[in-house]
Amino acid sequence: MIHPDAGSLLSPCVVVVKTPVATRTQVADRLASTGRRLAGQVERAAREHQLTLAAVHAALSRLGVAPATVSADALDAAAREAIAAARFVLAVGGDGTLLAASHWVTGAALLGVNSAPRSSIGQLTAARGTNLAGVLARIARGALLPRPVARLSIELEGERLPPALNDVLVAHERPAATSRYRLRLGRRAEDQRSSGLWIATPTGSTAGIRSAGGAAMPLSAQRLQFRARELYRARRRPSTLASGFVEPGQELVVESAMEEGWLFPDGARTAIRFPFGARAAFRVADVPLLLFARAERWAPS
């Protein structure tokens, strides 16, 4: 039985949609000229995505929900305002689409729909085309609730940036160049040279920071984790801040020693200049994100 207040549980609703690689004009032209297996893979993924998107709209229509639809590649001011004002947001794509949408979600519940599961990992997604109708019906009945998950607050030179859901990478703009910065946590501080610094939430603890040697955290954890990538260790000067955790109420401060430094919140979609002398403070955000997620994909609580 659908909850009698289903319309208010799912409305106002915004659907954030990725643009498949195969439908991007320049990429499509290059793929058509290759005739290789890769072209077939991305074309199949695009078809799967379109079928999933059709299933999303059909399922919402049956529940009496008329969503606004925006592109994950064009989150302009109007799209951001719509997401901020929504009660329910669906991100239809992969993890990147969900992360892009999450930056602008305020009080809404966020559901990720893996639109092409044969080619997409979808760690953060909790539905796909084949089970979407059932998932939405459970949400409409009030039988499936979102989880409050910690976000990463970023303050750069006194300016508050949109919160990150997964992680932030502090690095030189050239991957082969040394990333130089000063790190401070409480009374401890040190200068570091590395391939970059990961700062991650529990949600992002299974992503880049884990590949760099970090630990997966329970989704319910309320602290951040940081870890330097390929840290240069000078002789007789052991590092005390090569990795660690940022507890609620603490802040990790990073000062750039790179003229061409950058911050990359939640992947490569957003790049923020972090030049020499700039300071960024990272802490657990005051307001968590309400995310529909499968907690068993993370470390046990």
N, C-alpha and C positions, 0 to 999 in steps of 0.2 A: 504494500500500500504506500502510495506517495504521500509524503508529509503534506498536510493541508496548507502549510506555509511555504511550500517548495519554491514558489516564485520569489519570495523574499530571501530564501536561503541562497538562491543562485542568481539573483538580480540585484542591482545592475551587473551585467556580465560583459567581460571583454575577452575576446579570443585573439591571442598574439600568435602570428603565423610566420614560420620561416619561409624563405625563398629557396627551393631546391636548386642545387648546383646546375642541374641539367636545364633549368629554365632561365638561367642567367645568360643573356645574349652572347657575350664574348666567350664565356666558358663553353656554351653549347656549340658555337662555331668551331672552337678548337677541338672539342670532342668529336664532332662530326667528321673532321678531317683526319682523325687518327685511325678510326676503324678498329680500335683495340678493345680488349675486354673491359677496360675501365669505363668506356663509353656505355656499354651495356649495363654495368653495375649502377651508374648514376641515373641512367634512364629508368631502370626498374625501381630505384629508390624514389624517384620523382612520381612515378605512377602510384606507388604504395602510399606516398604522402598525400596525393590528391584523393585517394580512396578514404584515407583516415580523416581528412578534412571534411569530406562529404558526410562521413559517419558522425563527426562532431556536431555538425549543423543539424543533421536529422535527429540525433538524440536530444539536443537542446530544444528543438522544435516540438518534439513529443511532450516535453516537460513544460511547454508554454513559455520558453525563454527565448527572447530575441536579442542576441548579443551584438555588440559593436565589434568589428574586426579590424585589426591593425597589423601592419607588417613589422616583424622584428628588425628589419633592415631600415626602417623609416620611423623610428620612435621620436617624432617631433613633439613640439610642445602640446599640441592637441591630443596626441596619443598618450602622452605621459599623464595629462590631466584626466583622461578617461580611465586609465589604469588606477590612478590614485583615488578616484571616486568610486571605483567598482567594489562590489561585495564578493565577487567570484571572478577569478582570472584563470583562463586555460591557456597554456603555452603549448602550441602544436608544432612539434619539430623534434629536437633533441635537447641535450643538456644546455647547449649554447643559447637556444631560444628561451629556455626557462630562466637562465641566469640573466639574460638581457631584460626580460620582463620583470624579474624580481627587484631590480634597482628602483622601480617606480611604484611598487606595491606598498601601500600603507596599511590599511586595516583589512584588506581582502584576504580570502583564502586562495591559495595558488595550487593548481593541479597541472602537472606536466603530462602530456600525451605524447608518447614516442610514436611518431608518425611513420617511421621506416625502421622497425626493429631488426630487420635482417642486416642492416648496415650501420645502425646507430646503437651506442651503448645504452644510453638512457638511464644512467645511475639515479638521477634525480626525479625521473618520471614515475608515475604510479598507475598509468593506464596506457592502453594501446587500442587500436581500432577494434580488435576482436572482443575486448571486454569493457569498452567504454560505456556502453549503454547501462550495463549493470553497475559500474562504479558510480555513474551519475545518479542512478536511481537510489543507491545507498546513501549518497550525499543528500539527495532530496528528502529522504526519509529521516535524516538525522542519524543514520546508523553508521556513517563513516565520518570521522572528524579529523581535521588537520592537526598537525603537531606544531607546537611553537619551537622553532629552531633558531639558534643564535646567529646573528649577523655581525659583520665586521664594520665597525665605525672607522671612518678615515677622515682625519682633519689635516689639511695641507695648508700651511702658512695661515692658520686661523680660519680657513674656509672649510665648512663641512661638506664633504662629497657624498653622493648617494652610497648607501651601505652595500657592501659586497656580501654575497651569500656563500661563495666558495672560498676565495683566497685573493691575495694580492701578491704579485711578483714585483720586487724592486730590482731593477737591472739596468745595465748599459744598453743603449739602443742597438749596438752591434753585438750579436751573440758571442763572438769570439773575444770581445774586449773584457777586461777585468772590471767588475762592479766594485766600486769603492764607496764606503759609507761608514758613518759612526752610529753605533747601536747603543741605546740606553734603556735599561729596565730597572726601575727603582734606583738603588745606589750603585748598581753595576753599569759600567760603560766600557766599550772597546771599539777600536777601529778595525774594520774587516775588509779583506779583499777576497772576492769569491766570484762565482759565476752568476750570482744573484741571491736574493733573500726571499724565501717563501714565508708568508704569514697566512695562516688558514684557520677557518672555522671548523667545528666538528663535521659539518656537512661536507666541507672541502677536504677533509683529512684523508679521504681515499683517492684523491686526485694527484696533482703534481707533487705535493709535499711528501706523500707516501713513496712515490717513485724516487725521491731524493733521499730516502732513508727514514722518513718520519713514520709516526705510528697512527694507525686508524683509531678514531675516537668514537664513542657512542654518540648517536645522533642527538641524544638528550643532554649531552655535556654543555656546560656554560662557561667555557674558556677557549682561548685561542692557542694555537701552536705556531712556533716559528722555527725555521731551520735554514742555515746557509747552504747553498749548493757549491760543492767542490771548493770548500774553504781553504785558502792558503794559510798554512800554519808556520809562522816564523820559528826558528830554533829558539829553544829555551823560553818561549812565550806562549804557554798553553792558552787556549781560548776558554773563557767561562760562559760565553754567550753564543756558542756554535748552534745551539738548539735549546728549546725550552717552551714554557707555557706562560700565557698572560691570563691571570685570574681576573674575575670581575672586580672592578675598582682600580685595577692597574692599567698602565698604558706603556706600550712599547714605542719609543721615539727613535726615528731614523733620520739622520742628517746626511744629505747627499754630498759626496766628494767627487761627483762626476758632472762635467758640464753637459754631457749628453745622457743623463740619467732619465729613467722613465718609471712610472707606476703603471702596472697592468692589472686593473681590478677584474676578476672573473674572466680571464682569457684575453684574447687579442682584439676583441671588438672595441674596447676603450683603452686609449693610451693617454696618459697625463704626464706632461713634462715635469721632471724632478731634477732641476739643474743644481749646480754647485751651491752649497749653502742652504738650500731649501730644507725645511723640516716637516716631517709627517708624523702624526701621532695615531697609533692604532689601538683600539680597545674594543671590548664587547659592546655592541650597540645596546642602547637602552630598550629598544622595542624589537622583539623577535619577529620572524616571519612565520605566518601560519601556512605550513606546507603539508600537502598530502604526500606522504612518503612511506616507503617500506623500510622500517628501521632495521630489519634483519640484514640489510645490505651493508650495514656499518658494523663496528665492533659492538659486542654485547654490552649492555649496561651493567 
